[in-house]
């Protein structure tokens, strides 16, 4: 099976990018800010700039050079209120900068994208737990130009015009609920 999109969604793939050291920042590599207690965050880069993004947690580089359409690995962090930033890997320019209370724990994705009002990024709760013999799928619409999108799961030769979307009418700046297929 493959997924066909009725319109383009800016974040097409969620490829993990290894962490490396950033010269302009105090430390590089994976950042552990204290006791973890099941809290993790990652950066999904939906900014179409030529440069990758560095992901900073409390001013320290947690992942470097995440390219457009890619995602950093999940970074284990303390269950606390944390400052989360996205900087241009080459320019060092801060593109997203906000504080988030993560005291409840869980897994989260910060998704900077053009056209977003609140802090310039979506911050969504994730559920990375596997489901046996199935795939969990969700859409995150960060393409302001396309309007609402629908996501279909079909066979490779199926006609999409007669298919029913598994995620219908996903509006800009939202994440759908997970769908198991």
N, C-alpha and C positions, 0 to 999 in steps of 0.2 A: 504494500500500500504506500501511497505517497500523499502528501498534503498539497493541495492546490489553494491558492489564495485568490479571492475575488478582486482584491486590490493589493497593492504592495504595502507590506508592513516594514517599517524601517529596520527593525531588528529581525533579521532573517535567520541568523544562526547564533547559537550560544556556545562558541568554541572557547575552551579554557585556555588562558594564556599564562605561562609561567611567570612568576614574580622575579624581578631583578632589581639591582640597586639603582637609585636615581641620584645623580651628582648634586643637584641643587637642594636636596632634602637631607635632614639629619641622619636618617638610616634608610636602608633598603631591605628588600626581601620580605618574608612573612612577618607580620607584626602580631605578637600576642600581648595584649594590654593588661592581662591579669587573669584571675580565674575565669574559666570559659563558661561553665554552667549552660552549655547548649546554645549559645548565641553566636551567629555567624552572619557576615554581610559580604556581598560581592558587588562589583561594578559591571553593568552591561552598557557598552558604548554604542549609543544611537546618534552620536554627533558625526556628521559627514565630513568633518575636517580632515585635512591630509595627515595630521599627526595623531598618534595614539594618545591615550589618557593614562595618567598616573592616578591611582586611588590612594587617598590619604585618610588615615584614621587618627584623630587627635594630633594632627600636624606631622605624622610620620608616614612614610611611604609603606603601604601594605602590598601593593601590586603595581607593576610598571608596564607602560606601553601597551595597554589594551587597545587593539585596533577596532575600527568601526565594524559593527556586526558581531563583535566578540565579547566574551565575558571573562573577568578575572576569576581565579578560583575563589571559593568561599574562604573568608578570612575569619578565624576564630577570634572573638573579642570578648571583653568583659561585659557582664550584664550591668550596664550603667548608662548614663547619658553621655553620648559621644559626638564629637565633631567629625563630620564626613565631608570630604572634598574630592573634586575631580579637577586635575590640572593638565594642561597640555604637556605632553612628554618632552617636546622640544622647546617650546616657549616658556614653560613654567608658569604660564598665566592661569590663575584660578578661575575656573568656569562654573563650578557649583560649590557652594559652601553653606552648610547648614548643620544644625545640631538636632539629634534625634534621641529620644528616650528609648533604650532597648532593655529596660529593667524587666520586662515580661519574658525575655528570651525568645528564641526562634531563629529562623533563617530568613534573610531579607535580600532584596536586590535594589540597588540605586541605579536608575536609568536616566541619565541626562540625554535630552533630545531637544532639537529646535522647536520653538513655539510653545513650550510649556511655561505656564505662569508661575506656579508655586515652586520657588527655589530653583527653577530650571531643570528639575528632575522629578521623576516619579519615584516613590519609595514604596515597594510592594512586599508583602509577606509571601514567602515561598513555602512550598511543601516538597522538599527533595526526596522524600521517602519513596522507595521503589514499590511497584505493584507487580506481583508475580505474573509472568507471561503476558503482560500488557504494558502500554505506554500511557503516561500521564502527559497531557498536552494542555497548554493554555496560550492565549494570545495576549500580547501587549501592544496596543496601537499607539505608536509614537510618530505617526505620519500625518501631520495636520492637513496636508494637501489632498489626501485621498477621501476624507470623510469616513463614515462608518465602513468597516470591512467585515466580511464573512469568511470563515475558515472551514474548508471542506476536507474530509478524509475519504478518498475514493481509491478504487483499483487503478492501475496504471493506464488502462484504456477506457475507463468509464467516462461517459458524457456528463460533465459537471452541471449542465443545464437541467438535468433531471435529478440531481443529488440534493440532499438536505444538508445544510451546513451544521457542523457539530458546535460551532460558535457563530451565531448569527448577529449581525449588526453591532459589532464592537466599536464603540465611539472613541474618538481621539482622547488621549490622556487617561485611558483606563486599561486595566488588566481584567481578563475574564476569569471566571472560576475554572478550576482544573476539570478536564474531561478525560475519562479513561477510555482508551480504544484498544 
